[in-house]
């Protein structure tokens, strides 16, 4: 019977996967390989990645209908903070394709049997907490700038943000704070979920490995984060529909970036 474990891996001996130094070209090669996976397995994004535009529309509708317009932008941008969790099935598609295994939908959806699922859920919970904290901070910033009374209409909200000095201060401070949240999430998740799918090393080791990979490759990982941010903005413009294409490519590419950053067991760097 599989031992239930979360923080540590299945092996009681703590492992510290090796990290490679990569360059800018490796980042774009990971994107190319992700695009290849997207082209080869298009049936998966139809089922998986329509979640993103649907969820985006739901979030926008909820925030407007619930008189929570100040959280509209934080919800849309913060949704990317939990994107690495939603892309797990895409990592599995790339993993199975790489190994020559059957990557059809029924096989991919057997992820719930993976021994690292408890660790994956633990890291997912951390990202969700960060997402909630980001929303609370964003709400606090708006309240500090404009008071506790929410805007009555979208036009009033728009005029407050664009047409006042407080609004521009909110944009500046809010984006700076959001940048900090994004850096934290990127550093702790850039290889965490692919590593857990590939090797059941435990949540702590996976997060620690992700941080080491980021510190060892600050420029390539920063470029990766900028590419993702730009892609999310572009994909979100047409009512989030573009995310149905952007997100699967990024999901597949993340697996290949992981392969470039983390040394496989028994392999020289």
N, C-alpha and C positions, 0 to 999 in steps of 0.2 A: 504493500500500500504506500502511496506517495506521502511523504512527510509534509505536513502543513508548515510552511515557513514564509516569512515576509521580508524581514530586514536582512537576513543572511540567506545564502544560497543553499542548494541541496547538499553541497559538499561542506562539511564543517570547517575545512581549511579555507581561510579567506584568500581569495584570489584578487589580484590587481592587474587587469588586462593592460598590455603594453599600448602605448600611444605612438602613432607615427606623426612626423611633421609633413604637412601637405602644403601645396601652393594654390594660387588662384586658379591655375588651369585645372586642378583636381575638382574644384567646386563646379566649374562649368561642365566638366566631364560627368560628374554626378548628375547634373541636370539633364545632360544628353541621355544618359542611361535611364534616368527616370522617364524621360519622354519615350524611349524605346519600350519600356514596360507598359506605359500608358497606351501605346499603339498596339502592342501585342495582346493586351488583356482589356479591351474596351468594355466588355460586358460588366466588369466589376464596378466601374465608376457610375454606371447607370443606377445601380442599386445603392451604392455606398455614399456617393458624393452629392446626390441631390439633397442629402441631409443639410448641407451647408446653406444653399439658397433658401430652402424651406425654413430652417431655423432662423436665418437672418430676417426673413419677412415676418416670422412670428415675433421675434424680439422687437422689431420696429413697431409692429402693430400693438404689442403689449405696452411698450413704453409710451406710445402716444395715447392709447386709450386709458392707461392708468394714471394719466396726468404726471408722467415721469419723463418728460421731454429732456431734462438735463442729463439723463442717463442714456440718451439715445446713442451718442458717439462713444461713450465708454463701453456700452454693451456691444456695439459693432466691432470696436477695436479690441476689446477684452475677450471677445469670442475666440480670437486667434490664440489667446493664452492657453486654451484647452484644446486647440487644434491637434497637437501631437498625440493626444489620447484618441481622438476620433479617427486618426490615420493609421491606427494599429493594424487594421485588416489590410491596408495597402502595403505596409511593411511585410506582412505575411505573404502577400501575393508575390512581391519581389524576391523574398527569401526562397519560396518554393520554386519559383521560376529559375532562380540561380542554381538551385540544387537539382534541377531537372525533374521536380516532383509535380504532381497534378495540382494546378493552381485554379481549378474551377471552384465556383461559389460554394458548393457543399463542403469541400475540403477546407477551404479558408475559414468557414464558419465553425470549424471544430476547435477554434482557438480557446473556447471555454474549458477545454480539457488540458490546456498547456500547464505544466507544473509551475510556471512563473506567474500565473494569473494573480495570486495573492500579492506578489511584489508589484505587479503592474497596477493593480487597483490601489495599492498604497501610494505610489507615485502620482497616479491620477487624482487621488484625494488631495494631495499636496497642491497640485496645479489648480484644482477647483477652489481650494481655500485662497490661493493667491488671486484667483479671479474675483472671488467675493470681496476680498480686501481691496482690490483695485476699484470695484464699484463703490464701496464705502468711502474710500479716499476721494474718488471723483465727486460723489455727492457732497462730501464735506467741503471740497474746494468751491463748488458752486454755491453752497449755502454761505460760505464765508464771503464770497464776492457779491452775491445778490440777495442774501437773506433767505429765510425758510419758506417763503411763499413761492410755489412753483408758477411758471408762466401759464397763462390761460390758453394761449394759442401758439401754434407753430411760428406765426409771424412775429409775435411778441418775443418768443424765445430767440428767434433769429436776429431781431433788432438788438436785443440785449447783448448777444454774444459778438455780433459784427459791428454794431454801431456805438459801442461804449468803450471807454478805457478799461473798465473792469472786465469787459468781455475779452479784450485782447490780452489782458493779464491772465485771464483764465485759460485762454488758448496756449499761451507761452508756458505757464506753470504746469498746466495739465499734460501737455505733451512731454515736458521734461520728466515729470513724475511717471508718465506712461512709459517713457523710454527706459527708466530704471526697472520698472516691472518687466518689460520685454527682455532686457539684458539678463535679469535673474532667471526668467523662464527659459531663455535660450541656453544659458550655461548649464542648467540642471537637466535639460531634456534633449539636447541636440543628438545624443546617441543613446540615451537611457532606454527607451522602449525597444529600439532595434536590438540592443545588447541583451535585454531580458528575453526577447523572443529567440535570440540565437543561443544564449547561454544563461542558464538559471543561476545567476551570481548573487541574487538578492538586491533589494531596493537600495540599500546603502552603498554597496559597491558600484551599482549601475550609475547612481547619481554622482558619486565620487569620480568615476571614470569620465563621465560627461564633463564635469568641471575641469578635470585634468586635460581633457582634449581641447577644451576652450582656451585654457591658459597657455597650452603649448602651441596653439594655432590661432592667436587672437585676430589676425587680419583675415584669413579665410573664413573663420566662423562669423566674424562681423559682416563680411561680404554676404555670407549665406543669410544672415538675419536681414540685411538690407534687401536682398533679392526677394525673400519671403514677404517682407513688409510691402514692397512695391507691387508684388503680385497680388497680395490681398487687397490693396487699394484698387488696382485695376479690375480685379475680379468682382469687387463689391459695387462698383459704379452702376452697372445695369441691374439694380435691385438684387444684388448678390448672385445673379445667375452665373456670372463668369467663374465663380468659385467651384462650380461643378467640373470645370476643366482645370483650373489652376491648382486646386487642392490635391487631386490625384497625382498630378505630375510632381508636386512637392513631396507628397507622401512617398512615392516610389524613389524619388531622388534622395530622400533622407536615408533610406536603406543603403544606397550606394555610397553616400557620404560617410555613413557609419563604417562601411567596409574599408574605406580609405583611411579613416582616422584610427580605428582600433585594430590591433594586431591579433589575428586568429591564434588559437592555442597551438603551440609547437611550431610557429612560423617566425622567421627572422624579420626584424623591422625593415 
